[in-house]
Amino acid sequence: MDVLHNLALGFEVALTWQNLMFCAIGCTVGTLVGLLPGLGPLATISILLPLTYTIPTGGALIMLAGIYYGAQYGDSVSAITMKIPHASSIVACIDGYQMTLKGKTGLALFTAGVSSFIGGTVAIVVLSFLAPALGEVALLFGPTDYCALMLVGFVCVSFVTTGSLLNGMAMCLIGVLLGQIGTDVNSGAQRFTMNMVFLSDGIGLVSIALGCFGIAEITKNLDNKDERTPFNGEIKLMPTWPEFKRIIPSALRGSVIGSFLGILPGGGPVIAQFAAYAVDKKFSKYKHEIGSGAIEGVAGQGAADEAAARTSFIPLMSIGIPENAVMALMMAAFIIKGIQPGPNMIAGHPDLFWGLVASMWVGNVFLITLNVPLVRYWLTVFKIPYSVLFPSILFFCCIGTYSVNNSLDDIYITAVFGFIGYMFLRLDLDPAPLMLGFILGPMLEENGRRALLLSRGSFTAFLTHPISGTLLSIIGIFIVWQVAAFFLEARKAPAHHQQPE
């Protein structure tokens, strides 16, 4: 089979000593940042993005991917032991922390580790078979179709990540406008540079990523004055055979749910964990225990969390559309290395694509080896004072930004976007659609110009082409549905006050 042959190629790439080292570093760093409150894969990948300039392409992408899916397990450790969740481990707090209160911390952590391994393995199988098939379909896309597909990505990701279509689209448009700063490739004209020479090449991906995600998130966490205390409980890892048998069904259900939801635009671990928990609560043999410290409450969400983290690479690598903020940063890493994610990546860089897929299973083995036996040592991370941790991270942010172009202007730009990103967070505006718009905006402009050149300036080409016409119809239906739902909700809402007579 072609898939087995391709996987053999992938393991040949992933099992080199260099890529094994980068995979181990990514998994270790991912677990570490998953443990720390306020940090996560988004901030960490943005901070480490400048390293991709100096690391070989395959190793850089394998390391960044390892940080992403490695952080999913680290998230669950802090949620189970101390009830300190990240976005992807909120559900783990429910039954996981209840198990800790009952003295079953080791069983909960073992369940999270084994479930994550099962979820990751199932997702890798799905990724191996489904991504190339989607890539072949994507080869049928022309310029008009890519324009429509990017607009679908704007609408879906904006709505899901912010909860508001208006706010999400506004952030996307801001990102698109930021992407227009610099020199027009076709005419050579300066656009929105305000006569500042350092803006003639545009704003760097690294500056926006570090500012809006890394520095902004750290600054926000400085507002939190809660004191964190390290977990000092006893950890006994190995379960009994009846307890182990309860893990498998929920982990398999969560793996299927997470693999499916990870593919959808705007999906990912956050939605997958809630869906898996709801299914277990409905169909599990022990559903009456869920909510009060059941193994199933940890197993299902852990598997779904890890599976969704891996299958979220499918839209990025097969059709070139990132489905969430972390995938947008991964896309930035691809572009920095001169690789355009999409169907041409699978055909033109098979060693890179399949090497990344194979490295995910290698990372799976690293994670279960690192995390299950050594979890009691990971918990000592909570002893690092924030007064030492956060200034160190800000220092490395500045070093990373400066190292891209050896320019102080990049540090100033990063600082500006750090302030802007902080204001976004304070206003409950998600910067993820902005990053998506910044990356996809220039691509949308390029394909739009190409489509209009081929159609001699006729906009009807976007409607007459079958694929683009269908995608634009879906966008129209989605927007009409949202507007109708808004007005229906407004009509049903009771009046807040009545006018006095």
N, C-alpha and C positions, 0 to 999 in steps of 0.2 A: 504493500500500500504506500501511496505517496506520503501520507501523514507520518507513517513509521520511518520512512526514509528521511523525511525532513526533521523529525525529532532526533534521529541519529546524528544528523548534521548539527542540530542545536546543542546536543550534549557534548559533541566534539569541541564546540566553541566554549560552552559553559564550564567544562571541566578542566580548562587550562589553569595553571596555578595562579595566573594573574587575575582571571575572572572569578575564580574561587575566592581569592582574597577580597576583591571588591564586593562580592556577594555577602561574605561574612561581615565585612565592615558595615554594609548597608543594613543587614538584619540586626546587628548589634546596636548601631546608632538608632535605628527605628524603634527597637524595644526600649532603649534608654529614654528617648524623647516621648514615647507613649506613656511612660511612667510619670513624667514630670507634669504637674498641673500647669495649664496655660501654654504648653508647647505641644506640638503635634507634627505630623508629616508635612502639612502645608507650610508652616513657618520654617521648619528645618530644611526642606528642599529649596525654599527660596533663599535661605542663608547659604546653602552649599552649592547653589547654581553656578557661581563663578568658577568652581573647581572643574566644571566640565570643559573649560578651555584648555586645561593642562592634562587631563586624564584621557586615555584612549577612548574612542567612541563607545565600544561595547562595554568596557568596564564602567564608564560613567553612567550609562543608562541602567546597567544591572545594579549598580550601587543605589541610584535614586529609586528604582523600583523596590529594592529591598527595604529602603527606609519606609516606603509607603505601606507595604503589607506587613512589615515587621512592627510598625507602630500600632497596628490593629490589635495585636496580642498584648503589647505593653499597656494599651488603654485599659484592657480588661483587668489587668493586675491591680492597678490603682483603684479601679471601680469596685472590685471584689473585696479588697483588704481594707480600704479606707473610705469607700463611698465617695471617691473623687473622680467623676466621670469626664471623659471627653465626649464629643458629639457622637462618635461611633461606639461608645460603650455605656450609653445611658441605661439601656435595658439590663446590662450586666449588674447594675447597682441593685436591682429589685431582688432577685433570688440569690445572686452572688453574695451580697452583703448580709443577707439573712442567714446564709450558710456560715459566714464568718462569725456572726453572733452566736451561732449554735456550736462553734468549735470545729467546723468542717472547712476551714480555709484551704487546707491542702487538697481536699477532694474537689472544691470549686476551681482551684487553679489547675489541677490535673485535667478536669473536664474542659476547661477553656483551652488548654494546650492541645489535647487530643482532638477536640472538635475543630479547632483552627486547622490542624493538619488534614483532617478529612475534608473540610470545606475547601482548602487550597488545592488538594489533589483533584477533587471533582471539577473545580473551576478550570484547572489546567487542561483537563481533557476537553472541556467545552471550548476553551480558547484554541486548542490545537485544531479542532475540527471546524469550528464556526468562523473564525477570523479569515482563513483563506477563502472560504466560500463567499463571505461578504466582500472580500477584496476583488474576486472575479466579477461580482455584480457591479462593483464600483467602477470597473474599467469601462462600463457602458456610459458613464457620466461624461457630459460635455460641459463647456463653460456656463451655459444657462442652468444646467442641472446643479453644478457646484454652488452657484449663487443661491439657488433656492434651498439647497441643503444647508448652507451656512445660516440662512435666515431661519430655518427650522431649528437649528441649534441655538440661535439667539433666543427664540421664543420659549423653547422648552426649558433650557438651562436657566434663563432669567426667571421664569415663573417658579420653578421648583426650588431654586437656591434662595430666593428672597421671599417667597410667599405672595408677592405682589407683581403682577404683570407690568404695571406702570413703573414701579421702582426699578424692576429688573431691566426693562427695556431702556430706561433712562441711563442706568449704569452702563449698559452695553453701548449706547450711543456715545457716552463720554469716552469709553475705551476706543471706539472707532475714530473719534475726533483726535484723540491723543496719537493714534497710529498714523494720522495724516501729517503730523509735524515732521519737517525735514525737507529733503529735496525730492521733487516729483521725478520719478524714474523716466517718464516719457518726455516731458518738456524741459526738465532741468531747472524748473522754477522753484524758488524757496517758498515754503508754505508754513504759515503760523510760527515762524522762527523769531519774530519781533527783533530782527537784525542782530540776533545773538549767534555768533559764529559756532559755538559749541552745540547748538541745536540743528545745525545744517544736516547732520547725519541722523537726526531723530533722537527720540528718547530710548534708552536701552531697556531691553526686557528685564535685565537684572535689577536695574534701579527701581522700576515699578514693582517688581516682585518682592524685593527686599523691603521696600518702603511700605507698601500697602498690606503685606502679610506679616513679614518678620518683625520690623520695628513697631508697626501699629499694634500687633498682638502683644508684644512685650510691654509697650507703654500702657496698654489697657490693663494688663495684669498687675502693673504697679499700683493701680487704684485699689486693688483687693488687699485689704489689711488683715485678712484672716491668717492665723498662724497654723501651719501644717505640722503635724507631729508624725514621726515615723511609726510604721506598724511594728509592734513588738510581740505579736501573738505567736503561738506555736504552729508550725506547719508540718503536717503529716500527709505526704502526697499519695501514696498508693491506695486505690480503692479496693473494695471487695468485688468478687465476680458478679453478684447481683447488681451492684452499683454500676459496674462497667457496662453491663448489658443495657442499662437504661440510657447510656450516653449515645449508643450507635443510632437508634431510630431517629431521635431528635436531630442528631448531627447530619444525617443523610437528608432529612426534610429541609433543614436549614441550608444545606449545600445547594440543593436544587433551587430553592427560593432565591438565595443570594446570587447564584450564577445567572438567573434570569433577570433579576432587578438590576444587577450590575451592568448589563448591556444597555438598558434603557437610558436615554438622555435625562440627566438630572437625578438618576438613581444613585446607586452606590451603597456603602455600608450603613449610612444613617437610616435610610428607608428600609433596607433589607433586615436589619435587626428587629425593627418593630413588626414587620410582616411575619418573620419566622416565629417571634414570640406569640403573636396572635394565633397562628396556625397551631402551635403546640398547645395553647390554652384551649383550643377547640377540639383537637383530635388526639392529643396524647392520652395514653393509658393512665397516666398519673396527673391528669389535668386539674384535679381537685387540690393538689399540693402546690401547683404553680402560683407563685406570688408570696409563698411563705418559706421559701428555701428549697426549691426542687432542683434536682440535677438538670432536668429538661429545660428549665428556665435559663440555664447557663449554656448548655450544649447547643441548642438551636440557634440562639443569637450569635454565639461564637463562630459557628460554622458559616452562617449567613454573612457575617461581618467579613470574614476572611475570603469567602468565595466572591463576594461583590467587589472587594478590593482588586482582585485579579481580573475578573471579566470586564471591569471598567476600562481595561486596556483595549478591548475589542473595537469599540467605535473609533478610538484614537488611531490605532495601527491599521485598521482595515479601510476606513473611509476618511480619516483625517479630521474628525470632529471630537474635541475633548468634551466629556460629559460632566465634568465637575472641575473645581478649582485646582485640585492636585494634578489632574490630567492636563489642565491648561499649562501648568508649570512643566510637566513632562514634555508637552509639545514644544515649549520654549527650549528645553534641553536638546530635543531633536533638531530644531531649527538652528540653534547655536552650533551644532556639529555639522551643519550643512545638509541635513536630511529632512525631506518633507514627508511627514506621516501620511499614509494613504495606500491605495492599491499599488502604486509604483514602488513603495517601500518593500512590500512583500516580494514583488517580482525582481526589483533591482538590488535589494540587500537581503537575500534569504538567510545568509549567515547571521546577520544582526537580528532579524526578526525571530528566527527559530532559536538563536542563542539566548535571547531574552526570555522566550517561553520556557526553554529548558532550565534556565537559571532560577525560574520561579519554583520549580520542584526541588532544586538543590537548596534554595532558600528555605523551603518548607522543612527539609531535613535539618538545616541549621537551626531553625526556630525551635523545633520540638526538642532538639538536643540542648540548646542554650537555655530555654525557658523553663522546662519542666524540672530538671534536676537542680538548676541554679537559681530558682526564683527567690529563695530567701536572701541571696546575695544582692539581687537586683533591688530589693526593697530598701537597701541602705542608701539608695539615691535620694530618698526623701530627706536625708540629713543635710544635704547641700543647702546652705542659706541662700535665699534669693538675692541678698545684698552682694553676693559673690557671683552668682550664676548670671543674672541679667546684664550687669555691666560687661562681663566677659563676652556675652553673645553680641552686644552692641558693638564692641571693639572688632569682633570678627566680621560683623556686617560691613563696617567701614573698610577693613582690609580687603574683603571680597569684592566690594564695589570698585575700589581703587585699582585692583589688580586687572580688571577687564581692559581698560584703556590707559592706565597709569595717569589718570586725570582727576584732579580735585573737584572739577565740575560735576563728575558723576556722584561724588559724595554729597554735594549740595542738592543735586536733583533727588537723590535717595532720601535725604532729610526732609525735603519738601513733600515727597509722596508718603513718608512716614507720618507727617502731620495730617495730610489729607486722609490717609487710611485710618488714622486714629479718629478723626472727625466722622468718617463713615461709620465706624463701629459704634461710636457714641450716639449716632443718629439711627442706629439699627439698619444701616444700609450695607448689604453684602458686597464686598469688592470683587467677588469672583466673576460676576458678569462683566465688570470693567476689564479684567484681565483677558477674558474671552474675546471681548470686542476689540481690544488692542491687538491681539494675535490674528484674529480672523478678518479684521477690517481691511488691512491692505490686500489680503487674498481676495476678499469680496470685491474690492475695487478693480483689481487686476482681471479677475474673471468676468466682471461686468463689462469692462472696456473691451475685452476680447470677444465677448458675445455680441456686443453692439457693432463691432467691426465686421464680424462674420455675417450679421443680419443687415448690414448697411444702415445702421441707426434705428432699426425698427424694434420697439419694445414688445411687440406682439410675439417675438420669438420665445420669450419667457413663458408664454401661455400655450403656444402651439407645440412645443416640444413635450412629449408625453410625460417624462420624468419630472421636469421642472413644473409643468402645469399641475400635475398631481400634488407635488409638494406645496406649491403655492395655494392650492385649494384647501389642503390640510391646515395651513396657517390661517387662511380666512375663516374656516369653520371653527378653529380653536379660539380665535379672537372674538368672533360673534358669540360663541358659547360663553366666554368670559364676561362679555358685556351684558348678555341676557341674564346670566347668573347674578351679576351686580345689581341690575335693576329689580329682579325678583326679590333679592334679599332686602333691598331698600323698601320695597312695597310691603313686605311682611313685617319689617321692623316697626314696633309701636312708636308712637310719637313720644319724644322725651318730655315735652311740656306743651301745654295748651295756652293759646293766647287769652289773656284776661278779657272779660266782657266790658 
